[in-house]
Amino acid sequence: MTNRGTGLLAVGFGVAVAGALLTRGGHSERSLQAVLSDLARVSDSRIVEPRLSLPLPYAPFHAISAEARRESLLHHEAQLFGETGSLALVQEPALTNLLLGEWEKALHEMERPKSKTSPVDLAAAYYMRGVTTDALLDFCRALDVLRDAPDSPEVLFNRALILEQLSDFEAASVAWGQYLAKDASSPWASEARMHLARASQPPVASTWLRDKAALFEAAAFAMGKWSRPASRRVRPTRSCLAI
């Protein structure tokens, strides 16, 4: 496909998304909340792992690429684009792009000088781009965005997720405990407990340091001789302080 054809396809897709958030005769054909709730899910799974400022219903997380998301929207969720009407400005371009898996576009909107984006949503965008690109700096940015945010359930949940990604499992365990102290019964709490159990397990590096002497001794005994093992450097825990 030519660059021009690709561009037209992208424009057409953008117009289709806009169509779901349009108005006819000054009256909303479909509530913004309903449209964004539909965009947030694919086959009963959410596509953004952190929580958002919108009160979206719980769904388990499933990673999906922007390309796969567009394919799903165009071929399996045509009901989102069934409304007709005159074009109007998209009311929530940042969140819409975030829910479409377009992290760069979402961040472009959220980082505008006069943007009123919630820290919860901005941290979520950085987090998802970090997961997609394995960029440590994005997790550090996400954590920094939440530094002064009030401890809402959404902030506590997202902070714990970010600390897990930074391999700070001790801090993540504390953060998950703080979340569960505020929300102990919702479906989000069930997911938080799974994260807490995982974060509470000793990391591989700690297990290796604890057991390596016994493992070397057992190996030497099995070989019938002792050879001094070469020193192994344990990869340090990832930290934003190193950025």
Buried (B, 14 or more C-beta within 10 A) or exposed (E): EEEEEEEEEEEEBBEBBBBBBBBEEEEBBBEBEEBBBBBBBBEEEBBBBBBBBBEBEEBEEEEBEBEEBBEBBBEEBEEBBEBEEEEBEBBBBBBBBBBBBBBEBBBBBBEEEEEEBBBBBBBBBBBBBBBBEEEBEBBBBBBBBBEEBEEBBBBBBBBBBBBBBBBBBEBBBBBBBBBBEEBEEEEBBEBBBEBBEEBEEEBEEEEEEEEEEEEBEEEBEEEEEEEEEEEEEEEEBBEBEEE
